[in-house]
Amino acid sequence: VTQSLSQIIREAKGRVAITTFSSNVGRVRSIAKAAAEADRQVLLLGRSMKRVADVAEELGYLEGIAPFVSEQDFGYLPSDKAVIVLTGSQGEPRAALAKLARDEHPTVALSKGDTVIFSSRSIPGNEKAILDIKNALIERGVRVIEDHDQLVHVSGHPRRSELRQMYEWVRPKIAVPAHGEAAHLMAHAGLARELGVPEVVTIRNGKLLRLAPGAATVIDDVPFGRIYKDGHLVGTAEQMGIGERRRLSFAGHVSVLVELDEKLELDIDPEVVAMGLPEKDEEGEEFVDVLMEAAAGAVESIPRGRRKDLELVREAVRRAVRGEAYDVWGKKPAVTVFVTRG
C-alpha cells in the first residue's frame, strides 16, 4: 500500500487528500512516508485523527516521520506539495471529508484537479452516505480513487496466519473470541482450540464472563444495546420513545375531540387537528373534513344507549379515523381521541 500510495502522490498534479480510519496508525505512517518520498508535507484533519496521532507519537510509533504541518501553515503550501490525511471515510456528515466535500471547512479547501483517496472500505450500512460525498467531490472536479481502482487499502483485520502467530507469542490459558458475527467467532474459537489453548469460551453480547477463580464461566446477563442521548435525557429507544417518534415522522398524528350532550348526541361536529398529513385528498377536499365526517359517522353508528361507554366511543372513532386516512392516503397516522359528555 505504501508503494502504491507513493506512486499516486508523486503523479498527482494538485493536493492529495487521503481518508482512512483514524485508529489505523500504520496507514497514517505509510501515508506520511509516501508523502515524504514525493517531497510533500502532511496535514492531519479531524479531531480523532489528531488525537490518535498525538498518542502514537508519544509511544514512538511515528518515529522518523516528519512533523505534520498546522492548518495555519497549510494555506501557504503549493498544491503540489500538500497531502491531507483526514477523517470521514465512512461518510460521517460532521467529519473533515464531508466538510471539504461541501466546501464548508473554515481553513482548508479542495479544488478542481485535486485527488481524494479512500484508503478504506465501506462498513455495511454506510454506502449511501459515502456515495453522496464521492458524488459531491466529483461534481467539483476532484478525482476520487477507491480500493477497487488501485491498491490504496488492505484490511486491518488479521488473517488466520497472523492470529496463529499472535497465539504463539502470547500462549494464553483462556481465549475469548470477540468482535464479529457468529461465523467469525466460531471460526476463531476453532483456531484457538486447534492451537491448544486450554480454555476457549464463546459468548455473545450481554453475557457476563468470570475468568477466575476456577474455570471461565458465564455467570450473568447484563443489559446491552443502543443508548440514546435525547436532549437532556439518556435512555433506551423504548424509554426515549424513539420508535414512536419514527412512526409519527412517517404517518403524522391526528387529534379528535368528540363532545356528547346530555342525550348522548353529538353536540357539535367533532374537532379534528391533523399534523403531518396532506392538506387535501385526491378530489381536492380538505383532509380534516374527510376525517371529521368519519369521526361523526362512527359516533352515529353506535346505538345511543351504548354511547354511555365513553371508551367504546373513543375506540370506534379512533378506528374510523385511522381507517379513513388509510383508504384516502394509504397510510395510518397515530390517532388520539378525546370524548366528553355534557
C-alpha positions in Angstrom: 0.0 0.0 0.0 2.9 2.4 0.8 4.4 1.9 -2.6 1.1 2.3 -4.4 0.2 5.5 -2.4 3.7 6.9 -3.1 3.3 6.5 -6.8 -0.2 8.1 -6.8 1.0 11.0 -4.7 4.1 11.5 -7.0 2.0 11.6 -10.1 -0.8 13.8 -8.7 -1.0 17.3 -10.1 -2.8 19.0 -7.2 -3.4 18.4 -3.5 -3.9 14.8 -2.4 -6.4 14.1 0.4 -6.4 10.5 1.9 -9.2 9.4 4.2 -8.8 6.4 6.4 -9.8 5.1 9.9 -8.2 7.4 12.5 -7.2 4.3 14.6 -5.0 2.9 11.7 -1.7 4.4 12.8 0.2 2.1 10.4 -1.7 3.6 7.5 -1.0 7.1 8.7 2.6 6.3 8.9 2.6 4.8 5.4 1.0 7.9 4.0 3.5 10.2 5.7 6.4 8.1 4.3 4.8 8.2 0.8 4.4 12.0 1.1 8.0 12.5 2.1 9.2 10.5 -0.9 7.1 12.7 -3.1 8.6 15.8 -1.4 5.2 16.8 0.1 4.2 17.8 3.6 1.3 16.3 5.5 -1.7 17.9 7.3 -3.9 16.0 9.7 -7.6 17.0 9.7 -10.2 15.8 12.2 -10.2 15.6 16.0 -9.9 11.9 16.2 -7.1 11.8 13.7 -5.1 14.3 15.6 -5.8 12.7 18.9 -4.6 9.2 17.8 -1.5 10.8 16.1 -0.6 12.6 19.4 -0.8 9.3 21.3 1.1 7.4 18.6 3.8 10.0 18.6 4.2 9.8 22.4 4.5 6.0 22.2 7.1 6.2 19.4 5.0 4.7 16.6 5.7 7.8 14.4 9.4 7.9 15.0 11.3 9.1 11.9 8.2 10.8 10.5 8.5 14.5 9.7 6.4 16.8 11.8 2.8 17.4 10.5 2.0 20.9 9.3 -0.6 23.1 11.0 -3.8 24.3 9.4 -2.4 27.9 9.5 0.7 27.0 7.6 -1.0 24.6 5.2 -2.5 27.5 3.3 0.9 28.6 2.2 1.9 25.3 0.7 1.7 24.9 -3.1 -1.0 22.5 -4.1 1.6 20.0 -5.5 3.4 19.9 -2.2 0.4 19.1 0.0 -1.1 15.9 1.4 -4.1 15.8 3.8 -4.9 12.8 6.0 -8.4 13.2 7.3 -11.4 11.5 8.9 -14.7 10.8 7.2 -14.1 7.6 5.3 -17.5 6.2 6.4 -19.5 9.3 5.2 -19.9 10.9 8.6 -21.6 14.2 7.9 -19.6 16.2 10.5 -16.2 14.7 9.7 -13.5 16.6 7.9 -14.0 15.0 4.5 -17.7 15.8 4.4 -16.9 19.4 5.2 -14.4 19.6 2.4 -16.9 17.9 0.0 -19.5 20.6 0.9 -16.8 23.4 0.9 -17.6 24.2 4.5 -14.2 23.7 6.2 -13.0 27.0 7.7 -9.3 26.8 6.8 -8.8 24.1 4.1 -10.4 23.6 0.7 -10.2 21.3 -2.3 -10.4 22.4 -5.9 -10.6 21.1 -9.4 -7.7 18.8 -10.2 -7.1 17.6 -6.6 -7.3 14.0 -5.7 -9.1 12.2 -2.8 -8.2 8.6 -2.0 -10.5 6.4 0.1 -7.9 4.2 1.9 -10.7 2.2 3.4 -13.7 0.0 2.7 -17.2 1.0 3.4 -18.8 -0.6 6.5 -22.2 -2.1 5.5 -24.9 0.5 6.0 -22.7 3.5 5.2 -22.7 3.1 1.4 -25.2 5.9 0.7 -23.5 8.5 2.9 -20.1 7.6 1.3 -21.6 7.8 -2.2 -23.1 11.2 -1.5 -19.7 12.5 -0.5 -17.9 11.0 -3.5 -20.5 12.5 -5.9 -20.1 15.9 -4.3 -16.3 15.7 -4.8 -16.6 14.5 -8.4 -19.0 17.3 -9.3 -16.4 19.8 -8.1 -13.8 18.3 -10.4 -12.0 16.3 -7.7 -10.5 12.9 -8.8 -11.7 10.1 -6.5 -9.7 6.9 -6.1 -11.1 3.9 -4.3 -10.0 0.4 -3.2 -11.2 -1.2 -6.5 -9.4 1.4 -8.6 -5.9 1.0 -7.2 -4.1 -0.6 -4.3 -4.8 2.0 -1.6 -6.1 -0.2 1.2 -5.6 -3.5 2.9 -7.8 -4.8 5.7 -6.6 -4.3 9.2 -8.4 -7.5 10.3 -5.9 -10.3 10.9 -5.8 -13.4 8.8 -5.6 -16.9 10.3 -1.8 -17.0 9.9 -1.5 -13.7 11.8 -3.8 -14.9 14.6 -1.7 -18.1 14.8 1.4 -16.0 15.2 -0.2 -13.9 17.9 -1.2 -17.1 19.9 2.3 -18.5 19.5 3.6 -15.2 21.0 1.1 -14.8 23.8 0.4 -18.5 24.7 -2.8 -17.7 26.6 -4.6 -20.0 29.0 -8.0 -18.7 28.0 -9.3 -17.5 24.7 -12.5 -15.4 24.4 -13.2 -14.6 20.7 -14.8 -11.2 20.5 -15.9 -8.8 17.7 -17.6 -10.2 14.6 -20.6 -12.2 13.6 -21.3 -15.8 14.7 -19.4 -17.3 11.9 -16.3 -15.3 12.7 -16.5 -16.1 16.4 -16.9 -19.8 15.9 -14.0 -19.9 13.4 -11.8 -18.0 15.8 -12.7 -20.4 18.6 -11.9 -23.4 16.4 -8.5 -21.9 15.6 -7.8 -21.3 19.3 -8.7 -25.0 20.1 -6.5 -26.2 17.2 -3.6 -24.3 18.7 -4.0 -25.9 22.1 -5.5 -23.1 24.2 -6.7 -24.9 27.3 -10.0 -23.0 27.7 -12.0 -21.5 24.8 -15.2 -19.6 25.7 -17.7 -18.4 23.1 -20.0 -15.7 24.3 -22.3 -13.1 22.7 -23.4 -9.6 23.7 -24.9 -9.4 27.2 -23.1 -12.3 28.7 -21.0 -11.7 31.9 -18.0 -13.9 31.9 -16.0 -14.7 35.1 -12.4 -15.6 34.1 -11.2 -16.6 37.6 -11.0 -18.2 40.1 -11.9 -21.6 38.7 -12.9 -22.3 35.1 -14.1 -19.4 32.9 -17.8 -19.4 33.3 -20.8 -17.3 32.2 -22.4 -16.1 35.5 -24.9 -13.5 34.5 -26.7 -11.4 31.8 -26.3 -7.7 31.6 -28.2 -5.0 29.6 -26.8 -4.1 26.3 -27.7 -2.3 23.1 -28.0 1.2 21.9 -28.4 4.1 24.4 -29.7 7.4 23.1 -28.8 10.9 24.3 -32.1 12.6 23.6 -32.0 16.3 24.5 -31.0 16.4 28.2 -32.0 12.7 28.8 -30.4 9.4 28.3 -32.1 6.0 27.8 -33.1 3.2 25.6 -35.1 3.6 22.4 -38.2 2.5 24.2 -37.6 4.8 27.2 -37.0 7.8 24.9 -39.9 7.0 22.6 -37.7 6.8 19.5 -39.8 4.2 17.8 -43.0 6.1 18.3 -41.4 9.3 17.0 -40.2 7.5 13.9 -43.8 6.3 13.2 -45.0 9.9 13.7 -42.5 11.1 11.2 -43.8 8.6 8.7 -47.6 9.0 9.1 -48.2 12.0 11.3 -50.8 12.4 14.1 -54.5 13.2 14.3 -56.3 14.6 17.4 -60.1 14.3 17.6 -62.3 15.9 20.2 -65.9 14.4 20.4 -68.4 16.3 22.6 -71.6 14.5 23.5 -74.6 16.3 25.0 -76.8 15.1 27.9 -78.8 12.9 25.4 -75.5 11.4 24.2 -75.9 13.1 20.8 -73.2 15.0 19.1 -73.3 18.5 20.5 -71.2 19.9 17.6 -69.2 18.3 14.8 -66.0 16.6 16.1 -63.0 18.8 16.1 -60.0 17.4 14.2 -56.4 18.6 14.3 -54.0 16.9 11.9 -50.2 17.2 12.0 -48.0 15.9 9.2 -50.9 14.8 6.9 -51.7 16.1 3.4 -54.0 19.1 3.2 -56.4 17.7 0.7 -57.4 14.3 -0.8 -57.3 13.4 -4.4 -60.6 15.1 -5.1 -59.5 18.4 -3.6 -61.5 18.1 -0.4 -59.9 19.2 2.9 -58.4 16.1 4.6 -59.5 17.2 8.1 -63.1 17.5 6.8 -63.0 13.9 5.5 -61.7 12.7 8.8 -64.3 14.7 10.7 -67.0 13.1 8.8 -65.5 9.7 9.5 -65.5 10.5 13.3 -69.1 11.7 13.3 -70.2 8.7 11.3 -68.5 6.4 13.9 -70.4 8.0 16.8 -73.7 8.0 15.0 -73.3 4.3 14.1 -73.2 3.4 17.8 -76.7 2.9 19.4 -77.4 5.8 21.8 -77.7 3.5 24.8 -74.2 2.2 24.3 -72.7 5.6 24.0 -72.6 5.8 27.8 -69.4 3.7 27.4 -67.1 6.6 26.5 -64.2 4.1 26.0 -66.3 2.3 23.4 -66.9 5.6 21.6 -63.3 6.6 21.8 -62.1 3.4 20.2 -64.8 3.4 17.5 -63.8 7.0 16.5 -60.1 6.1 16.5 -60.5 3.1 14.3 -62.8 5.0 11.9 -60.4 8.0 11.5 -57.4 5.8 11.1 -59.2 3.6 8.6 -60.5 6.6 6.6 -57.0 8.0 6.5 -55.6 4.8 5.1 -58.4 4.5 2.5 -57.7 8.0 1.3 -54.0 8.3 1.8 -52.6 4.8 2.1 -51.0 5.5 5.5 -52.3 5.0 9.0 -51.5 8.0 11.3 -51.4 7.9 15.0 -54.8 9.0 16.3 -55.7 10.3 19.7 -59.4 10.7 20.6 -60.9 12.7 23.5 -64.5 12.2 24.4 -66.5 14.4 26.7 -70.1 14.2 27.9 -72.3 17.1 28.9 
